[in-house]
Amino acid sequence: MSEVRLTVEPRSEFGKGAARRTRRAGKIPAVLYGHGVDPRHLALPAIEFARVVRENGQNAVITLDVTGDAKDKPTELALTKTVTFHPLKNYIEHVDLLVVQRGEKLTVDVPVTVTGQAGPGTLVTQELDTLQVEAEAMTLPEHLEIAVDGSEAGTQLTASQVALPSGTTLVTDPEALVVVVSEAPTEADMEATVDTEGAGVVEEKPETAESA
């Protein structure tokens, strides 16, 4: 993962109203914590931070250049710990950042991408979307890949079969299923699984003397 830098500002106002004002100014409210230091409230440039996440993933390690507050350390190295999106409008509402040090080993969840084409007449099901790994802060992988080229029905690929970059250690159970390759259902199979019981059918009650 390449190193990225952001110029950020300290925040002195808190609460929902202050957060809204921060976002209206084109910035994202954030909190930086870890390594026994007091939490620091920051404002991140929204467009630049969104680009960092898009290009480097949510495990991006960022060099923060903190402006305007001589009391605090002017530069920090931080891991993007949590990114909170608005549930409807999909903009970034808040970010949690974790102070890290060069050479420090971190445990993070990394997305897994399935590559290649399985054998004909098969269906590929991905059981795990992420794997937990340990690596040094500056060499955290952005994503991992597992290949299914030519895999036949009945193939099961586990976490231990995912290729890891040098210096990266698997934390997830090595036997955890990541990908299952099975026979693709035929059209007849699909029709047989449709539950038509009671569909569109109204059961008539027998007439009684009272209803006659």
C-alpha positions as CSV (number, residue, x, y, z in Angstrom):
1,M,0.0,0.0,0.0
2,S,1.4,3.4,-1.0
3,E,1.8,6.1,1.6
4,V,-0.7,8.9,1.4
5,R,-0.8,12.3,3.1
6,L,-3.7,14.5,4.1
7,T,-3.7,18.0,5.6
8,V,-6.3,18.1,8.4
9,E,-7.6,20.6,10.9
10,P,-8.3,20.2,14.7
11,R,-12.0,20.6,15.7
12,S,-13.0,22.5,18.8
13,E,-16.8,22.2,18.4
14,F,-18.7,19.0,19.0
15,G,-22.2,17.6,18.7
16,K,-24.6,17.1,15.9
17,G,-24.9,20.7,15.0
18,A,-21.1,21.1,14.8
19,A,-20.8,18.0,12.7
20,R,-23.3,19.3,10.2
21,R,-21.4,22.6,10.0
22,T,-18.2,20.6,9.4
23,R,-19.8,18.6,6.6
24,R,-21.3,21.7,5.0
25,A,-17.8,23.2,4.9
26,G,-16.7,20.2,2.8
27,K,-15.0,18.3,5.6
28,I,-15.6,15.1,7.5
29,P,-15.7,14.9,11.4
30,A,-13.1,12.4,12.6
31,V,-11.6,11.2,15.9
32,L,-8.0,10.1,16.2
33,Y,-7.1,7.8,19.1
34,G,-4.8,5.0,20.3
35,H,-1.3,4.4,21.8
36,G,-2.5,5.9,25.1
37,V,-2.9,9.4,23.8
38,D,-6.0,11.5,24.4
39,P,-8.5,11.4,21.5
40,R,-8.1,14.2,19.0
41,H,-11.0,15.6,17.1
42,L,-10.2,16.4,13.5
43,A,-11.8,17.6,10.3
44,L,-10.7,15.8,7.1
45,P,-11.0,17.2,3.6
46,A,-14.0,15.2,2.2
47,I,-13.0,14.9,-1.4
48,E,-9.4,14.0,-0.7
49,F,-10.3,11.5,2.0
50,A,-12.9,9.8,-0.3
51,R,-10.2,9.5,-3.0
52,V,-7.9,7.8,-0.4
53,V,-10.5,5.3,0.5
54,R,-11.4,4.7,-3.2
55,E,-7.8,4.2,-4.3
56,N,-6.3,2.5,-1.2
57,G,-9.2,0.8,0.5
58,Q,-10.5,1.3,4.0
59,N,-7.3,0.0,5.6
60,A,-5.4,3.0,4.3
61,V,-2.6,4.2,6.5
62,I,-2.4,8.0,6.2
63,T,0.2,10.6,7.3
64,L,-1.9,13.4,8.8
65,D,-0.5,16.9,8.7
66,V,-2.4,18.6,11.5
67,T,-2.6,22.4,11.0
68,G,-3.4,25.3,13.4
69,D,-2.7,23.7,16.8
70,A,0.8,24.0,18.1
71,K,-0.1,22.2,21.3
72,D,-0.6,18.9,19.5
73,K,1.8,16.7,17.5
74,P,1.8,18.3,14.0
75,T,2.2,14.9,12.2
76,E,0.6,11.6,12.9
77,L,0.5,8.2,11.2
78,A,-3.0,6.8,11.3
79,L,-5.0,3.7,10.2
80,T,-8.5,4.3,8.8
81,K,-10.3,2.2,11.4
82,T,-14.0,2.9,10.7
83,V,-15.8,4.8,7.9
84,T,-19.4,5.6,8.6
85,F,-21.6,6.4,5.6
86,H,-25.0,8.0,5.6
87,P,-27.6,5.1,5.2
88,L,-29.5,6.9,2.4
89,K,-27.4,9.5,0.8
90,N,-24.1,7.5,0.9
91,Y,-21.8,10.3,1.9
92,I,-19.2,9.8,4.6
93,E,-20.6,11.0,8.0
94,H,-17.7,10.2,10.3
95,V,-14.3,8.6,10.4
96,D,-12.4,6.8,13.3
97,L,-8.6,6.9,12.9
98,L,-6.2,4.8,14.9
99,V,-2.7,6.1,15.7
100,V,0.0,3.6,14.4
101,Q,3.7,3.5,14.3
102,R,6.0,2.4,11.5
103,G,7.0,-1.2,11.9
104,E,4.0,-1.9,14.1
105,K,2.0,-5.0,13.2
106,L,-1.7,-4.6,12.8
107,T,-4.6,-7.0,12.4
108,V,-7.2,-6.0,9.9
109,D,-10.0,-7.4,7.7
110,V,-9.0,-7.4,4.0
111,P,-11.5,-7.9,1.1
112,V,-11.2,-11.1,-1.0
113,T,-11.8,-11.0,-4.7
114,V,-12.6,-14.2,-6.7
115,T,-10.7,-14.3,-10.0
116,G,-10.8,-16.6,-13.0
117,Q,-13.4,-18.8,-14.6
118,A,-14.5,-22.1,-13.0
119,G,-15.3,-25.1,-15.2
120,P,-18.3,-25.3,-17.5
121,G,-21.7,-26.0,-15.8
122,T,-20.6,-24.8,-12.4
123,L,-21.8,-22.2,-9.9
124,V,-19.2,-20.3,-7.8
125,T,-20.4,-19.2,-4.3
126,Q,-18.2,-16.9,-2.2
127,E,-18.6,-17.8,1.5
128,L,-16.3,-15.2,3.0
129,D,-15.9,-11.6,1.6
130,T,-13.0,-10.7,3.9
131,L,-10.1,-12.4,5.7
132,Q,-8.4,-11.2,8.8
133,V,-4.6,-10.9,8.4
134,E,-1.7,-9.4,10.3
135,A,0.9,-7.2,8.6
136,E,3.1,-4.2,9.3
137,A,1.3,-0.9,9.2
138,M,2.9,0.3,6.0
139,T,2.5,-3.0,4.1
140,L,-1.2,-3.8,4.7
141,P,-2.7,-5.4,1.6
142,E,-5.5,-3.5,-0.1
143,H,-7.2,-6.7,-1.2
144,L,-6.6,-10.5,-1.6
145,E,-7.3,-12.8,-4.5
146,I,-8.3,-16.4,-4.8
147,A,-8.4,-18.1,-8.2
148,V,-11.0,-20.6,-9.4
149,D,-9.7,-21.1,-12.9
150,G,-11.0,-24.5,-14.2
151,S,-12.3,-25.6,-10.8
152,E,-14.8,-28.5,-11.1
153,A,-18.0,-29.0,-9.2
154,G,-17.3,-30.1,-5.7
155,T,-14.2,-27.9,-5.3
156,Q,-13.9,-26.1,-1.9
157,L,-11.3,-23.5,-1.4
158,T,-10.3,-22.5,2.1
159,A,-8.6,-19.4,3.7
160,S,-5.2,-21.3,3.6
161,Q,-5.4,-21.3,-0.2
162,V,-5.6,-17.5,-0.5
163,A,-2.3,-16.1,-1.7
164,L,-0.8,-13.7,0.8
165,P,1.8,-11.0,0.2
166,S,5.2,-11.4,1.7
167,G,5.2,-10.4,5.4
168,T,1.4,-11.0,5.8
169,T,0.1,-13.7,8.2
170,L,-3.3,-15.2,8.1
171,V,-5.4,-14.8,11.3
172,T,-8.7,-16.2,10.1
173,D,-9.0,-20.0,10.6
174,P,-7.1,-21.6,7.7
175,E,-9.9,-24.2,7.3
176,A,-12.6,-21.5,6.9
177,L,-14.4,-21.9,3.6
178,V,-13.9,-19.0,1.2
179,V,-15.3,-20.4,-2.1
180,V,-17.5,-23.3,-3.0
181,V,-17.8,-24.5,-6.6
182,S,-21.0,-26.6,-7.2
183,E,-23.0,-27.8,-10.2
184,A,-25.0,-25.0,-11.7
185,P,-28.8,-25.8,-11.4
186,T,-30.5,-26.7,-14.6
187,E,-33.8,-25.1,-15.7
188,A,-35.6,-28.3,-14.6
189,D,-33.9,-28.0,-11.2
190,M,-35.1,-24.4,-10.9
191,E,-38.6,-25.3,-11.7
192,A,-38.6,-28.1,-9.3
193,T,-37.6,-25.8,-6.4
194,V,-40.5,-23.4,-7.0
195,D,-43.0,-23.8,-4.1
196,T,-46.4,-23.6,-5.7
197,E,-48.3,-24.9,-2.7
198,G,-51.4,-22.8,-2.2
199,A,-50.3,-20.2,-4.9
200,G,-53.4,-18.6,-6.2
201,V,-55.7,-21.3,-4.9
202,V,-58.6,-20.6,-2.6
203,E,-59.9,-23.6,-0.8
204,E,-63.7,-23.7,-1.0
205,K,-65.5,-24.7,2.2
206,P,-68.2,-27.3,1.8
207,E,-71.8,-26.0,1.9
208,T,-73.7,-26.5,5.1
209,A,-77.4,-26.4,5.8
210,E,-77.0,-22.9,7.3
211,S,-75.2,-21.5,4.3
212,A,-77.5,-23.2,1.7
